[in-house]
Amino acid sequence: MNERQRYVAALTFQETDRIPFLPGAGRRSTLAVWNEQGLPKEETDYVGYACDIIGIERGRPNPQVFSEVNFRMIPEFEEKVIERRESTLVVQDWKGNICEISDQFDTTYLREAIDFVTRNWIRCPVENRTDWNDMKRRYDPDDPARFPANFTQKSKELARRNYPSGLVFSGPFWQMREWLGFENLCMLFLDDPDFVREMVAFWEDFISRVLRRTFNDYIPDFITVSEDMAYKEKSMIGPQMAHEFLGHCWKKWTDLCREAGVPVLELDSDGYIGDLIPVWMESGMNATRPMEVAAGNDLPAFRKKFGPKFAYRGGIDKRAMAAGGEKLSKEMERLRPAVEAGGCIPGCDHAIPHDVSWPNFVEYCRQLAKLTGWLQ
């Protein structure tokens, strides 16, 4: 099997020759530590380098996101520093948020997940109806800039791929939180639910129209809906509210994707997601990640509870990876029943932090390769 076949089969409960080897990704601070501990600075494929050490073939470290489709606002806000304080910066990011960050970082760290950045939110871009009307104009699904001029040709070339390729875009909860801020959004569910419904309907239509255009030329192996909506132990909104306000939006997208032939429909949320999985399943989702263990997620228990209709990526406790030794071995054995039951691609339960040493990462890769059938 090639990487593409293996990935889709693993997450749709079909037989595979081996389970995809996807240990997870480090951030910039992680790689800086690893460079001091044995990872050559010139080696950009750190997973591949670890594969060389443990004696398995190199593959792609992550499923490939097809970034040719632009789901972001057009135009974006200007990224700029508004004020320099003693040890922090007040900045505006590309989404229009104004926040305070450490002066160790700059606005580029808020564009992509370069590193772990704590921010103090000051203002979000939508505070009233006037702001909302201005925001809506930035999401024209027919804007030519959403697709490159050679999109059809690139899609034809990509159709011959032997690796998994897919789309990532924000879900309604994530997107409203970006517009309003978390606290303001939570209050709006109670104070003005019709406004929430209006925003959800707008986002549902925008994504649906971009997806329809995309599917004319390119059929992904997966979609990932970014929807961080859970804390440790509890979700940010309850399952009943998630069903009422968000479920129809997710269902519209999953119906479109299934009609187009997309096999893996994944929702990405940090925090404890056990109460939300039934809502996601009802909405047509069939997979989730990253399954943070510290938040109370138990992949083997979920796999047993929800059966062979819902798949998982991640689920390996990063704290066990940092500890190494016996704790790491026990953690890998904890996951074995879920891996053997199918519908699971094990890996780190979030980005790999810098307290995971390079030697421990290599040993983790060795044990993961054994668990997934790459090493005997």
VOGU-3710 file (C-alpha; in Angstrom, 3 decimals, decimal comma):
1> mnerqryvaa> 0,000/0,000/0,000  1,147/3,563/-0,576  0,863/6,331/2,001  -2,442/7,582/0,660  -4,118/4,192/0,653  -2,746/3,373/4,079  -3,950/6,646/5,622  -7,498/6,414/4,306  -7,783/2,724/5,155  -6,577/3,242/8,718
11> ltfqetdrip> -9,197/5,922/9,428  -12,085/4,161/7,687  -11,677/0,816/9,460  -10,235/-1,063/6,504  -7,287/-3,458/6,640  -3,809/-1,967/6,224  -0,380/-3,494/5,762  0,893/-1,081/8,417  -0,555/1,853/10,310  0,682/5,274/9,154
21> flpgagrrst> 3,740/6,436/11,079  2,837/9,970/12,208  4,662/10,770/15,462  3,719/14,465/15,515  5,354/17,840/15,023  7,660/19,970/17,155  7,602/23,753/17,373  10,523/26,129/16,908  11,536/25,997/20,585  11,428/22,190/20,451
31> lavwneqglp> 13,739/22,033/17,457  16,154/24,500/19,082  16,523/22,128/22,043  16,854/19,113/19,773  19,623/20,808/17,806  21,568/21,047/21,059  20,910/17,378/21,837  21,919/15,656/18,621  19,616/16,672/15,768  21,811/18,264/13,061
41> keetdyvgya> 20,794/21,871/12,372  20,884/21,271/8,632  18,414/18,378/8,947  14,967/19,880/8,313  13,126/16,543/8,256  13,575/15,593/11,886  11,066/12,746/11,691  12,931/11,354/8,684  16,217/11,637/10,550  14,721/9,731/13,471
51> cdiigiergr> 13,519/7,108/10,984  17,098/6,719/9,733  18,297/6,169/13,298  15,734/3,520/14,163  16,016/1,821/10,777  12,729/2,392/8,940  12,031/4,092/5,632  11,335/7,796/5,567  7,818/8,958/4,746  5,968/12,242/4,877
61> pnpqvfsevn> 5,818/13,381/8,520  2,230/14,635/8,219  -0,711/14,454/5,821  -0,293/17,214/3,257  -2,628/20,196/3,503  -3,581/21,477/0,053  -3,022/25,184/0,653  -3,961/26,312/-2,862  -7,519/26,968/-1,663  -7,734/30,142/0,430
71> frmipefeek> -10,421/30,058/3,141  -9,003/33,128/4,893  -10,304/36,664/4,845  -9,494/38,792/1,803  -8,223/41,412/2,423  -6,458/40,604/5,649  -5,742/43,178/8,333  -2,323/44,799/8,511  0,067/43,004/10,833  1,725/45,650/12,975
81> vierrestlv> 3,192/46,550/16,346  0,975/49,118/18,054  2,965/49,627/21,248  6,247/48,411/22,732  6,163/47,851/26,482  8,853/46,795/28,941  8,909/43,136/27,948  5,856/42,804/25,727  4,400/44,028/22,450  0,856/45,152/21,732
91> vqdwkgnice> 0,194/43,993/18,191  -2,524/43,665/15,575  -2,567/40,316/13,803  -3,777/39,485/10,297  -7,247/38,647/11,629  -7,723/42,077/13,221  -7,178/40,948/16,805  -5,269/43,295/19,080  -3,340/41,438/21,754  -0,271/41,593/23,971
101> isdqfdttyl> 2,544/39,071/23,484  6,080/38,619/24,778  8,686/40,661/22,917  10,456/37,349/22,251  7,941/36,958/19,415  6,556/39,040/16,559  3,358/39,072/14,498  4,516/36,181/12,292  4,092/33,868/15,298  0,370/34,697/15,262
111> reaidfvtrn> -0,019/33,792/11,596  1,040/30,149/11,846  1,710/27,743/14,722  5,444/28,472/14,832  5,727/28,108/18,593  3,754/28,124/21,816  2,729/31,774/22,284  0,683/33,083/25,210  -1,297/36,201/24,407  -3,408/38,654/26,370
121> wircpvenrt> -6,459/39,563/24,305  -7,313/43,267/24,214  -9,800/43,641/21,374  -11,323/41,395/18,731  -12,435/42,714/15,342  -16,222/42,282/15,709  -17,796/44,236/18,553  -21,032/45,359/16,897  -23,134/45,083/13,742  -21,037/47,664/11,900
131> dwndmkrryd> -17,902/45,584/12,515  -19,790/42,476/11,396  -20,807/44,057/8,089  -17,199/45,056/7,457  -16,033/41,534/8,305  -18,518/39,865/5,956  -17,152/41,695/2,915  -13,787/40,022/3,528  -15,283/36,583/2,867  -16,431/36,727/-0,729
141> pddparfpan> -16,460/33,075/-1,879  -16,198/34,207/-5,501  -13,055/36,295/-5,006  -10,608/35,138/-7,732  -7,784/35,183/-5,173  -9,282/32,137/-3,456  -7,833/29,896/-6,158  -4,607/30,142/-8,177  -4,897/30,703/-11,920  -3,560/27,205/-12,599
151> ftqkskelar> -5,762/25,483/-10,016  -7,350/23,065/-12,479  -3,983/21,956/-13,816  -2,509/21,553/-10,336  -5,518/19,503/-9,328  -5,065/17,183/-12,304  -1,444/16,639/-11,343  -2,402/16,058/-7,722  -4,976/13,443/-8,681  -2,062/11,062/-9,288
161> rnypsglvfs> -0,691/11,495/-5,754  0,384/8,520/-3,641  0,211/10,418/-0,330  -2,785/11,790/1,644  -3,829/15,339/0,790  -6,641/17,393/2,235  -8,155/20,703/3,275  -8,181/22,484/6,626  -10,610/25,272/7,456  -12,223/26,816/10,518
171> gpfwqmrewl> -15,472/25,556/11,932  -18,249/27,933/13,048  -17,320/27,991/16,740  -13,643/28,607/16,002  -14,422/31,304/13,450  -16,905/33,170/15,648  -14,406/33,065/18,487  -11,830/34,653/16,167  -14,285/37,414/15,269  -15,767/38,103/18,699
181> gfenlcmlfl> -13,407/36,727/21,314  -14,231/33,755/23,520  -16,061/35,506/26,367  -18,070/37,738/24,038  -19,094/34,721/21,971  -20,205/32,730/24,989  -22,330/35,640/26,213  -23,821/36,141/22,757  -25,182/32,578/22,747  -27,379/33,709/25,649
191> ddpdfvremv> -27,883/37,429/24,989  -28,484/37,410/21,224  -28,812/33,849/19,900  -30,252/35,084/16,604  -27,025/36,968/15,920  -25,092/33,759/16,555  -27,362/31,903/14,133  -26,810/34,617/11,531  -23,036/34,279/11,777  -23,180/30,485/11,675
201> afwedfisrv> -25,415/30,609/8,583  -23,036/33,033/6,886  -20,023/30,812/7,612  -21,881/27,678/6,581  -22,712/29,236/3,211  -19,214/30,666/2,658  -17,422/27,362/3,279  -20,025/25,406/1,295  -19,576/27,596/-1,766  -15,786/27,384/-1,641
211> lrrtfndyip> -15,978/23,609/-1,214  -18,288/23,222/-4,218  -15,863/25,177/-6,379  -12,953/23,126/-5,034  -14,623/19,779/-5,677  -15,055/20,609/-9,353  -11,330/19,932/-9,751  -9,869/18,453/-6,566  -11,211/15,738/-4,263  -9,271/15,594/-0,968
221> dfitvsedma> -8,633/12,483/1,066  -9,626/14,353/4,200  -11,060/17,581/5,480  -10,091/18,868/8,901  -12,486/21,299/10,556  -10,556/23,346/13,137  -12,934/23,734/16,054  -11,142/24,077/19,403  -14,115/24,067/21,746  -13,169/22,226/24,932
231> ykeksmigpq> -11,292/22,845/28,160  -9,745/20,326/30,478  -12,579/18,057/31,657  -15,442/19,999/29,986  -16,430/21,418/26,612  -16,696/25,200/26,169  -20,368/24,876/25,318  -22,520/21,890/26,146  -23,455/19,176/23,657  -27,082/20,362/23,469
241> maheflghcw> -26,016/23,890/22,553  -23,427/22,545/20,093  -26,140/20,473/18,419  -28,614/23,365/18,305  -26,310/26,084/16,995  -23,547/24,250/15,126  -24,749/20,781/14,187  -26,589/21,748/10,995  -23,509/23,613/9,740  -21,222/20,606/10,238
251> kkwtdlcrea> -23,877/18,366/8,674  -24,123/20,567/5,582  -20,378/20,321/5,045  -20,109/16,588/5,683  -22,991/15,931/3,270  -21,197/17,966/0,597  -17,948/16,134/1,231  -19,483/12,677/1,187  -21,311/13,481/-2,047  -17,968/14,510/-3,561
261> gvpvleldsd> -16,257/11,336/-2,324  -14,146/12,635/0,576  -13,550/9,634/2,881  -12,158/11,196/6,094  -14,170/13,955/7,784  -12,171/15,047/10,814  -12,855/17,575/13,535  -9,868/19,000/15,403  -10,396/20,131/18,993  -8,174/20,358/22,031
271> gyigdlipvw> -9,512/19,674/25,517  -11,914/17,007/26,747  -14,161/16,004/23,859  -16,010/12,970/25,231  -19,308/14,858/25,539  -19,036/16,276/22,017  -18,148/13,154/20,037  -21,803/11,979/19,810  -22,802/15,384/18,401  -19,982/15,255/15,866
281> mesgmnatrp> -20,937/11,741/14,836  -24,564/12,784/14,390  -23,323/15,658/12,221  -21,479/13,288/9,900  -17,934/13,527/11,205  -16,027/10,240/11,322  -12,690/11,183/12,929  -11,074/13,528/15,427  -7,704/14,630/16,784  -5,470/15,280/18,797
291> mevaagndlp> -6,968/13,480/21,838  -5,152/15,287/24,664  -4,609/12,864/27,528  -4,102/15,582/30,167  -7,630/16,818/29,426  -9,084/13,430/30,324  -9,406/11,868/26,872  -8,892/8,100/26,866  -8,505/6,818/23,319  -8,975/3,104/24,125
301> afrkkfgpkf> -12,092/3,893/26,164  -13,557/6,083/23,413  -12,760/3,476/20,791  -14,616/0,880/22,847  -17,549/3,191/23,638  -18,194/4,632/20,182  -17,244/1,594/18,130  -16,068/1,256/14,527  -17,759/4,381/13,188  -15,439/7,021/14,584
311> ayrggidkra> -11,661/7,167/14,188  -8,867/8,938/16,033  -5,472/10,506/15,466  -3,034/11,289/18,264  -3,768/10,166/21,802  -0,195/9,580/23,082  0,490/11,561/26,251  3,231/14,128/25,619  4,085/14,005/29,325  4,996/10,314/28,993
321> maaggeklsk> 7,117/11,203/25,990  8,960/13,783/28,102  9,429/11,325/30,963  10,664/8,519/28,701  11,686/5,149/30,094  9,065/3,005/31,785  6,379/5,722/31,643  6,708/5,941/27,882  6,586/2,150/27,501  3,465/1,937/29,660
331> emerlrpave> 1,811/4,679/27,657  2,427/2,878/24,393  1,026/-0,335/25,827  -2,028/1,556/27,088  -2,862/2,439/23,491  -2,266/-0,997/22,028  -5,889/-2,228/22,322  -7,171/0,802/20,397  -4,495/0,462/17,732  -5,206/-3,232/17,258
341> aggcipgcdh> -8,958/-2,568/17,110  -8,508/-0,291/14,093  -9,630/3,228/13,314  -6,625/4,746/15,055  -3,418/6,462/13,956  -1,464/6,992/17,191  0,773/10,019/17,651  1,521/12,865/20,039  -1,637/14,355/21,542  -0,665/17,866/20,427
351> aiphdvswpn> 2,453/19,653/19,213  5,594/18,198/20,784  6,931/20,563/23,494  10,588/21,282/24,193  10,644/19,225/27,395  10,620/16,126/25,172  14,342/15,555/24,661  15,783/14,442/21,331  16,886/11,039/22,718  13,399/10,527/24,162
361> fveycrqlak> 11,814/11,526/20,847  13,945/8,969/19,004  13,009/6,272/21,516  9,364/7,283/21,237  9,637/6,915/17,443  11,176/3,479/17,911  8,323/2,303/20,113  5,728/3,916/17,860  7,233/2,129/14,845  6,827/-1,185/16,677
371> ltgwlq> 3,258/-0,371/17,697  2,284/0,521/14,130  4,019/-2,395/12,418  7,105/-0,681/10,952  9,549/-2,463/13,240  9,484/-6,011/14,547
//
